[in-house]
Amino acid sequence: MKNMFRALMRNAGLNPRCMLTVLPDWLRYRRDRQAFRSMAGADTMAWGNDLPILGEWREASGNPGAYFFQDRLVARWILDAAPLRHIDIGSRIDGFIGHLSVFRQVEVLDIRPQPIEIPGVRFHQLDLTKPLNDSWVASAESLSCLHTIEHFGLGRYGDELDPLGHLKGLAQITRILKPGGRLYLSTPVGRERVEFNAHRIFSAATVFAWFSEGWSIERSAIIDDELRVRESDGPDALREAHCDTGVGIVCARKMEP
């Protein structure tokens, strides 16, 4: 119940910890505002609407989390591989896709619309829980799906509820990829569980099972709970994962029939 209350507060834009500091931060802002306006030269620029930003004076210069390290790592792998056509499924537009689009064309498939045109990005709105058009089957030699598969079937993004949605999504991804093509996939790893409706967290053994037949794991990486990154050729990095909510990353090649 406590976690549910915190989630409701967070979704309403309320942070109890911030509420404890907002008053002293507001007083600091008022002092700074008054001091600034009394300084010589303060009248050289027109004064607009006040827009208080509180508390950033005590924060670090940026907050690189697991997505930051994941996006850089997989973008480098794809840069090295230099595929002719690369398709992404559901990864962050304002993160990983932004990295890729700097050095290559990328096609993005997502269940949600994307109304803004982005240079280097071709967008397709597509629900991968539905039957695929034949034009998508074996259409790409390179495909990424970062922090996406764990959401399939939880309804968070408007998809239909389905406890096996992640397995159906994996089957569709396999169909899109050509034989011999590479899949770059990441997902939360740790003690296996569903944290509805945010995501699923899979054990490393479950992720390995996805690639046990018809695949060869060429590279893997783990970002642990302390944001330490371990990368290896083959599956060793993921096999040695010990975390509660880390990120497992795999580059696997789809075997020829």
TAJO-V73246 format. One record per run of one state. SS is the DSSP state (hx for helix, st for strand, lp for the rest). FROM is the first residue (numbers start at 0). LEN is the number of residues. Records with the same first field share a line. If there is no record, write none. Layout:
BEGIN
SS->FROM-LEN ; FROM-LEN
END
This chain:
BEGIN
lp->0-1 ; 11-4 ; 37-4 ; 44-11 ; 58-7 ; 81-4 ; 89-3 ; 103-2 ; 110-10 ; 125-8 ; 136-3 ; 146-2 ; 151-13 ; 190-2 ; 195-3 ; 202-1 ; 210-4 ; 223-5 ; 233-2 ; 239-5 ; 254-3
hx->1-10 ; 15-22 ; 41-3 ; 55-3 ; 65-16 ; 92-11 ; 133-3 ; 148-3 ; 164-12 ; 203-7 ; 235-4
st->85-4 ; 105-5 ; 120-5 ; 139-7 ; 176-14 ; 192-3 ; 198-4 ; 214-9 ; 228-5 ; 244-10
END
